[in-house]
Amino acid sequence: MACALLFSRLLPISHRLTRTSVCVFSLFLSYVCYCLLFPADTIIQRSVDVTLSCQRVPTQGAKMRIRKSLSCVSPSDVRPTTGEEARLKGAQSPPSGVQVARNDTPSPPMSNLKFGNKKLPNAIIVGVKKGGTRAVLEFIRIHPDVRAAGTETHFFDRNYDRGLEWYR
Ligand SMILES: Nc1ncnc2c1ncn2[C@@H]1O[C@H](COP(=O)(O)OS(=O)(=O)O)[C@@H](OP(=O)(O)O)[C@H]1O
């Protein structure tokens, strides 16, 4: 900084002017390059696409809020009717910990699976109260291959005595 000040004092005014004009000119050149590389059409087109795919997500509550904030990653992600149906069925079953059921092994496409098959989960979300576990669950269940319990199952802390038959 001190060097820059000293340097600018030593330079005559004409040189300072030249330096300023070089700066302004390089800024202008950067702007022109930017305009050439990213024409306004493409930017507008991309934002319109995102908006359209977002509007096709008729989900409810937190899921809808999360989908909006994720800018609706892909249309294949949108499988509202069957997924919501399963979730509503799960909500009627006894409450329990947050669980995420996932098919890792070779499996048929999720669209061919029947809902209501009682299986133990492949993954469990463990967390303290107010630790954001609900948010984690909502983000993970956006994935089309994930089936999650409708409510927190609380198997290990409240319903362990009921056994695996209840848990399934
Ligand atoms: N990413 C992120 N950043 C900051 N805060 C967050 C985040 N995700 C969830 N939350 C807040 O966590 C609270 C809910 O946590 P849980 O889902 O674990 O609650 S619960 O115990 O299962 O009911 C809840 O706080 P309160 O609104 O004070 O209840 C959420 O707002």
The ligand as an ORCA input file, in Angstrom:
! r2SCAN-3c Opt
* xyz 0 1
  N     -30.550    -26.033      8.336
  C     -31.031    -25.563      9.496
  N     -30.455    -24.514     10.082
  C     -30.911    -24.038     11.233
  N     -31.971    -24.533     11.893
  C     -32.571    -25.576     11.332
  C     -32.144    -26.149     10.115
  N     -32.963    -27.179      9.832
  C     -33.859    -27.241     10.830
  N     -33.619    -26.276     11.716
  C     -34.361    -26.011     12.942
  O     -34.318    -27.192     13.737
  C     -35.515    -27.264     14.484
  C     -36.181    -28.584     14.237
  O     -35.293    -29.633     14.515
  P     -35.836    -31.126     14.485
  O     -36.438    -31.417     13.152
  O     -34.713    -32.019     14.922
  O     -36.962    -31.066     15.545
  S     -37.598    -32.268     16.274
  O     -36.930    -32.395     17.558
  O     -37.475    -33.488     15.470
  O     -38.996    -31.892     16.441
  C     -36.382    -26.132     14.045
  O     -36.185    -25.114     14.979
  P     -37.428    -24.364     15.674
  O     -38.094    -23.631     14.549
  O     -36.787    -23.446     16.666
  O     -38.276    -25.414     16.277
  C     -35.829    -25.785     12.706
  O     -36.096    -24.452     12.377
*
